[in-house]
Amino acid sequence: MTYFEEIRELTKLIPTSIVDFSIDRKKTSPPTQASSNFITNKEQGDWAEDLIYRSINETSENYVAIRYGKSDDLIAGDEGFDKFYNEFQDELDTIGKRPDLLIFKKEDFNSSFGYDISKLKHNIIDNYVKKAIAGLEIRSSAFLIDKYENEMQKRTKFHLVKALDIKNKILSDYKDLLEQKNAKYVELLESIDETNIHIISFRRPSWKATERLQELSLLFKELKENINIIQKRDYLSITPKVEDIKVVYKWTEKFNVPHYYIQVFFDKAFGISFKNILTLITEPDKEGEYYEISQDVKNQNKTTIKINTRKTSQIAYKIIEPEHKSVRKEMRRGRLLFYVTFEGGTAYLDIKNLKLLLNISNF
């Protein structure tokens, strides 16, 4: 069975409520103007791509990374942007979404094409692309993941201690009232501990008949608030958009090349295969611990699969941050945009994990 055939079989198991492959992708219209925040995010994404590109080519003895993804310095409001955007939409419907980088064995690398084939015509490079051993979609995130993890652990520990203290206070001071009103609450509270508090759910009472009942209701309210914080998502994620699943699938259908998502933070980087992403969303029992599906307000409310980085592969164990500077851009009608650009930095690859992720024996 080929790589694409494996992917195709997986798509048959994905609930249509997540991705319905029977419905054609809807084309989107070009945005009318860009924001400073959008350009900064684009610059950060370009930096992340360059970081992984350089780290592979500077480290590997047997493989070469080349630039492949459709990209341009044009932004909404620039002359020629609408044409570029519409051509990109047409491409998504013909060959799918190109990954940012392709990885080739050195013996398959075509030096006449060089290290950037992103602007070459498809009829020239399509057969060459099929020789790649991997396509990498590079994502970036403006977080230090180690610091985030430490802060989330502190938050969880603080509210866990507080929740268990409240539980104990209710049982020691108000157990008689609970047995009179609803003994099921006693059973519920006695079952709560640090191993199951992440999945505990209950409807808090709102008793007001006496002063003690009001005090008890307030304690339940406080307990519920602390449990809600404990149960909030406490991980950073690799974030494929649901709308991209179809166009990545289309690309794998045409080229039969394994596809991977790489998430670059400012201190580490993580990766997961497209095949593993599809597998996860066929397993609803893993939702919550391994991934969640939500609308991302930071990305125009697009539905996003947020995959727990703790369940992925760390492919760079250390990243030295880039230099950054502010840039002033003047638009055609005199509108000014100020944004941040990034340059340099170093990623120290975890070679063992990268080989396992890409399913290769050497690097």
C-alpha positions in Angstrom: 0.0 0.0 0.0 1.4 3.4 -1.0 1.6 6.4 1.4 -1.3 8.0 -0.3 -3.4 4.9 -0.2 -2.9 4.8 3.6 -4.0 8.4 3.8 -7.0 7.7 1.7 -8.1 4.9 4.0 -7.8 7.1 7.0 -10.0 9.8 5.5 -12.8 7.3 5.2 -12.8 7.0 9.0 -12.9 10.8 9.8 -16.3 12.0 10.9 -17.9 14.3 8.4 -18.7 16.7 11.3 -14.9 17.4 11.3 -14.0 17.1 7.6 -16.5 16.3 4.9 -14.4 15.2 1.9 -17.6 15.0 -0.3 -18.0 18.8 -0.2 -15.9 20.9 -2.5 -13.6 23.5 -1.0 -14.9 27.0 -1.0 -12.6 29.6 -2.6 -12.0 32.7 -0.6 -11.8 36.3 -1.9 -8.6 38.3 -1.5 -8.4 40.4 1.7 -8.6 44.1 1.1 -5.9 45.3 3.4 -3.2 43.9 5.7 -2.6 44.8 9.3 0.7 45.3 11.1 0.0 42.2 13.2 -0.6 40.1 10.0 2.7 41.2 8.5 4.6 40.5 11.8 3.1 37.0 11.9 4.1 36.4 8.3 7.6 37.6 9.0 7.7 35.3 12.0 6.5 32.4 9.8 9.1 33.2 7.1 11.8 33.2 9.8 10.7 29.8 11.2 10.8 28.3 7.7 14.3 29.7 7.2 15.4 28.4 10.6 14.4 24.8 9.8 15.7 25.1 6.2 19.1 26.2 7.5 19.3 23.7 10.3 18.7 20.8 8.1 21.1 21.9 5.4 23.8 22.7 7.9 23.4 19.5 9.9 22.5 16.7 7.5 25.1 14.6 5.7 22.6 12.7 3.6 19.6 15.0 2.9 18.9 18.4 1.4 16.0 20.9 2.3 14.7 23.1 -0.5 12.1 25.8 -0.6 8.9 24.8 -2.4 5.8 26.5 -0.8 4.1 29.2 -2.8 5.1 32.5 -1.3 5.6 36.1 -2.2 6.5 39.4 -0.4 3.2 40.9 -1.6 0.5 41.7 1.0 -3.1 42.9 0.7 -3.1 46.4 -0.7 0.0 45.9 -2.8 -0.2 46.1 -6.6 -0.5 42.6 -8.0 -1.6 41.0 -4.7 -5.1 40.1 -6.0 -3.6 38.3 -9.0 -1.2 36.4 -6.8 -4.0 35.5 -4.3 -6.3 34.2 -7.0 -3.6 32.1 -8.6 -2.9 30.6 -5.2 -6.6 29.7 -4.9 -6.6 28.1 -8.3 -3.5 26.1 -7.4 -5.1 24.7 -4.2 -7.8 23.2 -6.4 -5.4 21.7 -8.9 -2.5 20.3 -7.0 -3.4 21.1 -3.4 -1.4 23.0 -0.8 2.3 22.8 -1.2 4.4 22.2 1.9 6.9 25.0 2.6 10.0 22.7 2.4 10.8 19.5 0.6 13.5 17.0 1.8 15.5 15.1 -0.8 18.2 12.5 -0.5 21.4 14.2 -1.7 21.7 11.8 -4.6 18.2 12.9 -5.8 18.9 16.6 -5.4 18.9 18.5 -8.8 21.5 21.2 -8.5 20.3 22.8 -11.7 17.0 23.6 -10.0 18.9 24.8 -6.9 17.6 25.3 -3.3 14.4 27.2 -4.2 11.9 25.7 -6.7 8.9 27.7 -5.4 8.6 29.9 -8.6 9.3 27.2 -11.2 6.4 25.9 -13.3 4.7 22.7 -12.3 5.2 20.9 -15.6 9.0 21.4 -15.0 9.2 20.2 -11.4 6.3 17.8 -10.8 8.2 14.6 -11.4 11.1 16.0 -9.4 8.8 16.7 -6.4 7.7 13.1 -6.4 11.3 12.0 -5.5 11.2 13.9 -2.2 11.1 11.8 1.0 9.1 14.4 2.9 7.2 17.7 2.7 7.4 20.0 5.7 4.7 22.6 6.6 6.3 25.0 9.0 4.3 26.9 11.6 5.5 29.4 14.1 4.4 30.4 17.6 5.4 33.4 19.6 5.9 31.5 22.8 8.8 30.1 24.9 7.3 26.7 25.5 9.4 25.8 28.5 8.2 28.9 30.4 4.6 28.3 29.3 4.8 24.7 30.6 6.3 25.8 33.9 3.6 28.5 34.4 0.8 26.1 33.6 2.1 23.5 36.1 2.2 26.2 38.8 -1.4 27.3 37.9 -2.7 23.7 38.0 -0.9 22.9 41.3 -2.3 26.1 42.9 -5.9 25.5 42.0 -5.6 21.8 42.7 -4.6 22.5 46.3 -7.3 25.1 46.6 -10.0 22.8 45.2 -9.1 20.0 47.5 -9.1 22.3 50.5 -12.6 23.5 49.7 -13.8 20.0 49.2 -12.5 19.0 52.6 -14.0 22.1 54.2 -17.4 21.2 52.8 -17.2 17.6 54.0 -16.0 18.6 57.5 -18.4 21.6 58.1 -21.5 21.0 55.9 -21.8 17.2 55.5 -24.9 17.1 57.7 -26.6 19.7 55.4 -25.7 17.8 52.3 -27.1 14.5 53.6 -30.4 16.3 54.2 -30.5 18.1 50.9 -28.9 15.7 48.5 -26.6 12.8 49.7 -25.3 12.4 46.1 -23.1 15.4 46.7 -21.4 13.7 49.6 -20.6 10.7 47.3 -19.3 13.1 44.6 -17.1 15.1 46.9 -15.6 12.0 48.6 -14.7 10.7 45.1 -12.7 13.8 44.1 -8.9 13.5 44.2 -6.0 14.7 42.1 -6.2 11.7 39.8 -9.8 12.4 38.6 -10.3 16.1 39.2 -9.6 16.8 35.5 -12.7 14.9 34.5 -15.1 15.7 37.3 -18.3 17.4 36.3 -21.3 18.5 38.4 -24.0 21.1 38.5 -23.4 23.3 41.6 -26.4 23.8 43.9 -27.8 27.3 44.5 -29.5 27.0 47.9 -30.6 30.2 49.7 -33.2 29.2 52.4 -30.8 29.6 55.3 -27.5 31.4 56.0 -25.6 28.0 56.2 -27.1 26.9 52.9 -26.0 30.2 51.3 -22.4 29.6 52.6 -22.5 26.1 51.3 -23.6 27.3 47.9 -20.8 29.8 47.7 -18.2 27.1 48.6 -19.6 24.9 45.8 -19.3 28.0 43.5 -15.7 28.5 44.5 -14.9 24.7 44.1 -16.4 24.7 40.6 -14.4 27.8 39.6 -11.1 26.2 40.6 -12.0 22.9 38.9 -12.8 24.8 35.7 -9.3 26.3 35.7 -7.7 22.9 36.3 -9.6 21.5 33.4 -8.7 24.3 31.0 -6.3 23.4 28.1 -2.8 23.8 29.6 -0.7 22.9 26.6 0.7 24.6 23.5 -0.2 23.0 20.3 0.5 22.2 16.6 -2.4 23.8 14.9 -3.5 22.5 11.4 -6.6 24.3 10.2 -9.5 22.0 9.3 -9.8 23.8 5.9 -6.2 22.8 5.1 -6.8 19.1 5.6 -8.5 18.8 2.2 -5.8 20.7 0.3 -3.0 18.8 2.0 -4.8 15.6 1.1 -5.0 16.7 -2.5 -1.2 17.4 -2.6 -0.4 13.9 -1.2 -2.8 12.4 -3.7 -0.8 14.0 -6.6 2.7 13.5 -5.3 2.5 10.5 -2.8 5.1 12.2 -0.6 4.8 11.9 3.2 3.7 15.2 4.8 4.6 16.7 8.2 3.7 19.7 10.3 6.6 21.4 12.2 5.7 23.9 15.0 8.6 26.3 15.8 8.6 28.1 19.2 11.3 30.5 20.2 13.1 27.9 22.3 12.2 24.5 20.8 10.4 22.9 17.8 8.0 20.0 17.5 6.7 17.8 14.7 3.9 15.4 13.8 3.0 13.6 10.6 -0.1 14.4 8.6 -0.9 10.7 8.8 -0.8 10.9 12.6 -3.0 14.0 12.6 -5.6 12.1 10.5 -5.4 9.1 12.8 -6.0 11.3 15.9 -9.2 12.8 14.6 -10.5 9.3 13.9 -10.2 8.5 17.6 -12.7 10.6 19.6 -11.6 9.1 22.9 -8.3 11.0 22.5 -10.0 14.4 22.2 -9.1 16.6 25.2 -5.9 14.8 26.2 -4.3 14.6 22.7 -6.1 17.3 20.8 -9.1 19.7 20.8 -11.1 21.1 17.9 -12.1 24.8 18.3 -12.6 28.0 16.5 -9.5 30.2 16.6 -10.4 33.8 17.3 -6.8 34.8 16.4 -7.3 33.3 12.9 -10.7 34.7 11.7 -12.6 32.1 13.8 -11.4 29.3 11.5 -11.8 25.8 12.9 -8.5 24.5 14.0 -7.2 21.2 15.3 -5.0 21.9 18.3 -2.7 19.0 18.9 -0.9 18.7 22.3 2.8 19.2 21.7 3.5 16.7 24.6 2.0 14.1 22.3 4.3 15.0 19.3 8.0 14.7 18.6 10.5 17.3 19.8 12.7 17.9 16.7 14.8 20.8 18.0 15.8 20.7 21.7 17.2 24.3 21.7 16.6 27.4 19.6 18.7 30.6 19.9 16.4 33.5 19.3 16.8 35.7 16.2 17.6 39.4 16.0 14.5 41.5 15.4 13.8 45.1 14.3 10.9 47.4 13.5 10.1 48.2 9.9 8.0 51.0 8.4 6.0 50.2 5.3 4.2 52.9 3.3 1.1 51.7 1.4 -0.1 53.2 -1.9 -2.6 55.6 -0.3 -0.2 56.8 2.3 -1.3 54.4 5.0 1.6 53.4 7.2 2.2 50.0 8.7 4.9 49.2 11.3 5.9 45.6 11.9 8.7 43.4 13.2 11.1 41.4 11.1 13.3 38.5 12.3 16.8 37.4 11.2 19.2 34.7 12.2 18.9 32.4 15.2 19.9 28.7 15.4 18.0 25.5 15.8 19.8 22.5 17.4 18.1 19.5 16.0 17.2 16.4 17.9 18.5 14.0 15.3 17.1 10.8 16.9 13.6 12.2 17.1 13.8 13.7 13.6 14.8 10.3 12.1 11.9 8.6 13.9 9.5 11.3 12.7 10.6 11.1 9.1 11.1 7.3 9.2 14.7 7.4 8.0 17.7 5.4 9.3 20.3 8.1 8.8 20.5 11.9 8.6 
